[in-house]
């Protein structure tokens, strides 16, 4: 399946497709976590991603932009997203401000019907390769979703920091610190 996937940088004509990925993927993630009734939180998360996308779009033709998105496309349709930008507030809090200047891999979402096909791994490799090209040596990422945390532990190893009960009793937030060279295509 992944041989039919094309990875490319965000262009203005892909905004609506990326919005559809956010809507479907974030809604599903909340449902899988048993949080489907938190409609305001779902809407807020989706709107945050759309705002980040707009920030990236304003810089879309800048070669070394502060915020950028890569998209996975199948037959011209956006099926996945990944972003890179300044690390978020949760990372700063969870690491006691030890990570403040490092860039963050984020907005990694795949349409539900395309999940489990290696598309996320392909997006991560493409992003790491772009960071390597820019001379960036490390990135961080975080997650408060239990299912995603399991996947990230398999892919990135044990987290750099764990903020226990961050989102409520038994709901932790995790932060990973990664070397670009470990994920870039050689």
C-alpha positions in Angstrom: 0.0 0.0 0.0 2.7 2.5 0.9 4.2 2.4 -2.6 1.1 4.2 -3.8 1.6 6.9 -1.2 3.2 10.2 -2.2 4.7 12.4 0.5 4.9 16.1 -0.3 5.0 19.5 1.3 1.8 21.3 2.0 0.5 23.4 -0.8 -2.6 25.7 -0.6 -4.8 23.4 -2.6 -4.4 20.6 0.1 -5.9 22.6 3.0 -9.4 21.1 2.8 -8.0 17.6 2.5 -5.8 18.1 5.6 -8.8 19.5 7.5 -10.8 16.3 6.6 -7.9 14.2 8.0 -8.0 16.2 11.3 -11.8 15.9 11.6 -11.9 12.2 11.1 -8.7 11.2 12.9 -9.0 13.4 16.0 -12.7 12.4 16.4 -11.7 8.7 16.2 -8.8 9.1 18.6 -11.1 10.6 21.2 -13.6 7.9 20.7 -10.9 5.1 21.0 -9.7 6.7 24.2 -13.3 6.7 25.6 -13.5 10.5 25.4 -16.0 10.7 22.5 -18.5 12.7 24.7 -16.0 15.6 25.1 -17.2 17.4 22.0 -15.8 20.8 23.1 -12.3 19.2 23.6 -12.5 17.5 20.2 -13.5 20.7 18.5 -10.7 22.6 20.3 -8.1 20.0 19.2 -9.3 20.2 15.6 -9.2 24.0 15.6 -5.7 24.0 17.0 -4.5 21.8 14.2 -6.2 24.0 11.6 -4.5 27.1 13.1 -1.1 25.4 12.9 -1.9 24.4 9.3 -2.7 28.1 8.6 0.6 29.2 10.1 2.4 26.7 8.0 0.5 27.8 4.9 1.6 31.4 5.4 5.2 30.1 5.2 4.6 27.3 2.6 7.1 28.7 0.0 9.8 29.5 2.6 12.5 26.8 2.2 13.4 26.6 5.9 10.1 27.6 7.5 9.6 27.7 11.3 6.4 25.6 10.9 5.8 23.2 8.0 3.6 20.2 7.1 4.2 17.2 5.0 1.2 15.3 3.6 0.7 11.7 2.5 -1.5 11.5 -0.6 -3.1 8.5 -2.2 -4.4 9.0 -5.7 -4.3 12.8 -5.1 -6.3 12.6 -1.9 -4.7 13.7 1.4 -4.7 10.7 3.7 -2.2 11.8 6.3 -0.4 14.7 7.9 2.7 15.4 9.9 4.0 18.8 11.1 7.2 20.3 12.5 7.3 23.5 14.6 8.2 24.9 17.9 7.6 22.6 20.9 4.2 23.0 22.6 3.4 24.0 26.1 2.7 20.5 27.3 6.3 19.5 26.4 7.7 22.5 28.3 5.5 21.6 31.3 6.2 17.9 31.3 10.0 18.4 31.0 10.2 21.1 33.6 11.3 23.5 30.9 14.3 21.3 29.9 13.0 21.3 26.4 12.0 24.7 25.2 14.0 25.5 22.0 13.7 22.2 20.3 11.3 21.6 17.4 8.4 19.2 17.8 7.1 16.5 15.5 3.3 16.8 15.7 0.0 16.6 13.9 0.7 13.0 12.8 -2.8 11.9 11.7 -3.9 9.3 9.2 -7.4 8.9 7.9 -8.9 5.9 9.8 -9.4 3.8 6.7 -5.7 4.2 5.9 -4.3 3.4 9.4 -2.1 0.4 9.9 -0.5 0.5 6.5 2.9 2.1 7.3 1.9 5.6 6.2 2.8 7.2 9.6 6.2 5.6 9.4 6.7 6.9 5.9 5.7 10.4 7.1 8.1 10.2 10.0 11.0 9.1 7.8 10.2 11.9 5.3 10.1 14.5 8.1 13.3 13.3 9.6 15.0 13.4 6.2 13.9 17.0 5.8 15.1 17.9 9.2 18.5 16.2 8.5 18.7 18.3 5.2 18.2 21.4 7.3 20.9 20.4 9.8 18.5 19.8 12.6 19.8 16.9 14.8 17.0 16.3 17.3 13.2 16.6 17.6 10.7 15.9 20.3 7.1 14.7 20.3 4.4 14.1 22.9 1.2 12.4 23.4 -1.6 12.2 26.0 -3.5 9.5 24.0 -2.9 6.0 25.6 -3.2 4.2 22.2 -0.7 6.5 20.6 1.7 6.2 23.5 1.8 2.4 23.0 2.7 3.0 19.3 5.3 5.6 20.1 6.9 3.4 22.7 7.4 0.7 20.0 8.7 3.2 17.5 10.7 5.6 19.7 11.5 3.6 22.8 10.8 4.7 26.4 9.8 8.4 26.8 12.2 11.1 27.9 9.6 12.3 30.4 6.3 11.1 31.8 3.9 13.5 33.6 1.7 11.1 35.6 -1.9 12.0 36.0 -1.5 15.0 33.8 -4.9 14.7 32.3 -6.6 13.2 35.3 -6.1 10.1 37.5 -4.3 7.4 35.5 -4.1 9.5 32.3 -0.4 10.4 31.7 1.3 12.6 29.2 4.6 11.4 27.6 7.4 13.2 25.8 10.0 11.6 23.6 13.4 13.1 22.6 14.7 11.7 19.3 17.8 11.9 17.2 17.0 12.8 13.6 19.6 10.4 12.2 17.8 7.4 13.7 14.7 8.0 11.5 16.0 9.9 8.4 16.3 7.9 5.1 19.9 7.3 4.4 
